Amino acid sequence: MKTDHLALLRSGAPLSTRQQISLTLQLSWPAIMAQLATIIMQYIDAAMVGRLGASQSAAVGLVASTTWLFGGLSYAAAMGFNVLTAQRVGGGRLAEARNILKQALVLCLAFSVVMAALAAALSAPLPRLLRAEQEIWRDASAYFLVYSLFLPALQLDNVAAGQLQATGNMRTPGVCMVLMCALDVVFNTLLIFPTGTIRLGALSLPGAGLGTAGPGHWPCGAGGGVVPAVFRPAPQPGAAVGEG
């Protein structure tokens, strides 16, 4: 019968060096695969947008550093709560861990709304501030605006994945990240080609932004982590928490 090293760790039982290595691999490989999926997704975006032309590629590349900045702030906001949840779960204080999750959802989503408003206000002057050529200002602003509006979905994704990982469940966030990569390809194909834009009245939104920011994050965040983490019945003593 396979030994549950994570359950042994939570029970306070000593682990041999071999068991520690096995547990490290068990917890790390899904996160590694998820990060690889993220990098692959970025290459896919660059390749698909590149088919539209040099100006479109330049517009997306221009705001890449700013999207990384706001994405990093979103990740950092969730990380503090992940540490607190991991400490409570490790100590067997599961009720406190659930309370931290609820606080993380409320506070991080409120933070993301403020960030989204700030980023949306910054979208129009951003290409000019970055001293880009005027011909790509419109596309760069539109792409960054779409990304800005979906920052709450990105924040929800970060909170859900991080909270599950804090309980020892590395598999579900990893699977969701791979699913997000697949959805990115599908929706980029539908929204980028053949024109590269989606028309909503007089507003032209870049399909690349919609394909990357929109369809991928919210199903993985909401369906993959938040609902089962909040409403899951209390586990029995000695049971592994968060294994899905």
DAJOLIN-V410006 format. One record per backbone hydrogen bond with DSSP energy under -0.5 kcal/mol. CO is the residue of the C=O (numbers start at 1). NH is the residue of the N-H. Records with the same first field share a line. If there is no record, write none. Layout:
CO=NH, NH
This chain:
3=5
4=8
5=9
6=10
7=11
8=12, 13
9=12
16=20
17=21
18=22
19=23
20=24
21=25
22=26
23=27
24=28
25=29
28=32
29=33
30=34
31=35
32=36
33=37
34=38
35=39
36=40
37=41
38=42
39=43
40=44
41=45
42=46
43=47
44=48
45=49
46=50
47=51
48=51
49=52, 53
50=53
53=57
54=58
55=59
56=60
57=61
58=62
59=63
61=64
63=67
64=68
65=69
66=70
67=71
68=72
69=73
70=74
71=75
72=76
73=77
74=78
75=79
76=80
77=81
78=82
79=83
80=84
81=85
82=86
83=87
84=88
85=89
86=90
87=91
88=93
89=92
92=94
93=97
94=98
95=99
96=100
97=101
98=102
99=103
100=104
101=105
102=106
103=107
104=108
105=109
106=110
107=111
108=112
109=113
110=114
111=115
112=116
113=117
114=118
115=119
116=120
117=121
118=122
119=123
120=123, 124
122=126
123=127
125=129
126=130
127=132
128=131
133=136
134=137
136=140
137=141
138=142
139=143
140=144
141=145
142=146
143=147
144=148
145=149
146=150
147=150
148=151
150=154
151=155
152=156
153=157
154=158
155=159
156=160
157=161
158=162
159=163
160=164
161=165
162=166
163=167
164=167, 169
165=168
168=170
169=173
170=174
171=175
172=176
173=177
174=178
175=179
176=180
177=181
178=182
179=183
180=184
181=185
182=186
183=187
184=188
185=189
186=190
187=191
188=192, 193
189=193
192=196
196=207
198=200, 205
200=203
203=200, 205
205=198
206=210
207=211
208=212
209=213, 214
210=214, 215
213=217
214=218
215=219
216=220
217=221
218=222, 223
219=223, 224
220=224
221=225, 226
222=227
225=229
226=230
227=231
228=232
236=239
242=244
